Amino acid sequence: MTSRTPAPGAPTPSPTGPTGRPAARGGRIPTPAEVAARLRPRPAGQAGGAAGAGAASARTGDASAQTGDAGVCVERHLTGPQRSAAMAQDARRGLTASPKELAPTWFYDATGSLLFEKITELPEYYLTRTERSILERHAGDLVSELASVAQGIDTLVELGAGTSPKSRLLLGALADTGRLRRFVPFDVDADALGRAATAARAAHPGVTVHAVVGDFRQHIGLLPVPAAPAGALVAFLGGTIGNLRPAARAELLTALRSRFGPGSALLLGTDLVKDPARLLAAYDDSAGVTAAFNRNLLTVLNRELGADFDLRAFAHVAVWDEANRWVEMRLRSLRQQTVRLAGIDLTVDFAEGEELRTEISAKFDQETVDKELANTGWRLARWWTDPAGDFALSLAIPG
Ligand SMILES: C[S@@+](CC[C@H](N)C(=O)[O-])C[C@H]1O[C@@H](n2cnc3c(N)ncnc32)[C@H](O)[C@@H]1O
C-alpha cells in the first residue's frame, strides 16, 4: 500500500518567541558523515573492544544477550529487525502527521553519536560541561545523601548513556563507597554503548558491566534490578528527559518508579529556562555541527528505511517555543519535493518551507521538576545547580 500525505499549502507556523534561522550558510552543505569525518580521529583505544564488537553485532543478530569479556554482558532488546520495525513505525506515524515529525531517538547511529559528542565540546553547548561541573562539585554530597536516603546502592543504571562521559564521575564516587557491584549503561545506540562498557570496565575492573541496548520509551520494565535490600542509582543525564513531551516524561518516570522501588534513587539532569538567545545558540552552533547532526536523521532513514531524502534540500532550524518552554529543532524543506521511503512503501510530499520537527528540548525550573517527580511517585530530595543557574541535577527517592 502506498499512503501519500497531502502537501499542506502553507509552511508550519512558528511558535511564539524568537524565530530560528536556517543554518545553511551558503556554499555546499557538507553531509553529516563528512562533518563527522572532519571531526575524527578519536583517540586510539576508545572504539571497539569486546563489548563494542558484541554490541555492533546487535544490529543484525537475533540473540537477546551476548557476553564479551568476563564481566561485560550486552543484552539487546533492539536487535536489527526490532530496531528497523520501531523506526518504521515512528517514521510512518510522524511523516503522515501534521505537522510532520520524527523521533530524536533515531539521530543516534554511529555518526550521530560521534556528532553529538562533538556538539558537547562546542562553545555554545554549555549543557554538558555545566552538568559535569555540578557532578564534580557535588559528587561527595551525592554519596553522603545517598547513604542517608538509600542504604546499599550496589548498581548504577544510566539511561541514554551514550559513551557515558559523565558516568566516569559517578562510577568513581560510588566505587569509593566499596559497595558498587554493577554498571548498567542503557542506550539505543549499540556502538556508543560498546565504548561506554569498555571504558567503564577498564576503569573499574571489579565492577560488572551489564550493557542494555533498548528504547527507554518501552524497555524500562526489562532493566536488571538489584536484589533487595540493595538498590540502584538510576542516572538520566544530559537533559535528555527534555526530549520527551510531558506525557511521555510522566510515563517514563512512572515506569522507573515501578521498576526501582525503595532503596533506589534517581539522579536527573535538566536544562533550565534561560535567555532564549543562549538556548538557540546551543542548538544552532556557528560551526554547523548541530545542523549536520540534525540532517543525519535523514541519512539514517535513507540507509535503514530505503528513503531518498536529499539532504541538500533541507535546512536546519532551531526555534524557541515560549508557550511550551522548549527548543525545537526542525528541518525546513527548501523546495516542494516528494520523498519516497521504499522500505516502508511510503511516499511523502513536502511543500516549500514546510518544516519537519526532529527534536524538542524542554527547559525546566525547580517547581516543574518537583511537580513532575511528585506526580510519578518520586520525592525530590536534593537540587543542585551551577552558580549561574544554567543546569540542575535532582536527586529523587521513591515518595
Ligand atoms: C543527548 S544524548 C546524551 C548522552 C549522555 N547521557 C550525555 O549526557 O552526554 C542522548 C542519548 O540518549 C540516547 N537515546 C535517545 N533516545 C533514546 C531512547 N528512546 N532509548 C534509549 N536511548 C536513547 C542516545 O543514543 C544518546 O546517547
PDBQT file of the ligand as one rigid body, heavy atoms in Angstrom, charges set to zero:
ROOT
HETATM    1  C1  LIG A 401      21.508  13.978  24.369  1.00  0.00    +0.000 C 
HETATM    2  S1  LIG A 401      22.373  12.457  24.324  1.00  0.00    +0.000 S 
HETATM    3  C2  LIG A 401      23.019  12.386  25.973  1.00  0.00    +0.000 C 
HETATM    4  C3  LIG A 401      24.176  11.455  26.104  1.00  0.00    +0.000 C 
HETATM    5  C4  LIG A 401      24.825  11.415  27.527  1.00  0.00    +0.000 C 
HETATM    6  N1  LIG A 401      23.883  10.871  28.504  1.00  0.00    +0.000 N 
HETATM    7  C5  LIG A 401      25.250  12.774  27.956  1.00  0.00    +0.000 C 
HETATM    8  O1  LIG A 401      24.733  13.259  28.951  1.00  0.00    +0.000 OA
HETATM    9  O2  LIG A 401      26.130  13.345  27.296  1.00  0.00    +0.000 OA
HETATM   10  C6  LIG A 401      21.026  11.347  24.348  1.00  0.00    +0.000 C 
HETATM   11  C7  LIG A 401      21.408   9.887  24.470  1.00  0.00    +0.000 C 
HETATM   12  O3  LIG A 401      20.203   9.141  24.631  1.00  0.00    +0.000 OA
HETATM   13  C8  LIG A 401      20.151   8.071  23.704  1.00  0.00    +0.000 C 
HETATM   14  N2  LIG A 401      18.746   7.878  23.348  1.00  0.00    +0.000 N 
HETATM   15  C9  LIG A 401      17.951   8.718  22.656  1.00  0.00    +0.000 A 
HETATM   16  N3  LIG A 401      16.711   8.240  22.580  1.00  0.00    +0.000 NA
HETATM   17  C10 LIG A 401      16.732   7.039  23.242  1.00  0.00    +0.000 A 
HETATM   18  C11 LIG A 401      15.740   6.063  23.518  1.00  0.00    +0.000 A 
HETATM   19  N4  LIG A 401      14.476   6.226  23.096  1.00  0.00    +0.000 N 
HETATM   20  N5  LIG A 401      16.094   4.987  24.242  1.00  0.00    +0.000 NA
HETATM   21  C12 LIG A 401      17.376   4.813  24.672  1.00  0.00    +0.000 A 
HETATM   22  N6  LIG A 401      18.362   5.709  24.440  1.00  0.00    +0.000 NA
HETATM   23  C13 LIG A 401      18.029   6.813  23.734  1.00  0.00    +0.000 A 
HETATM   24  C14 LIG A 401      21.015   8.499  22.544  1.00  0.00    +0.000 C 
HETATM   25  O4  LIG A 401      21.524   7.411  21.808  1.00  0.00    +0.000 OA
HETATM   26  C15 LIG A 401      22.101   9.320  23.236  1.00  0.00    +0.000 C 
HETATM   27  O5  LIG A 401      23.182   8.531  23.626  1.00  0.00    +0.000 OA
ENDROOT
TORSDOF 0
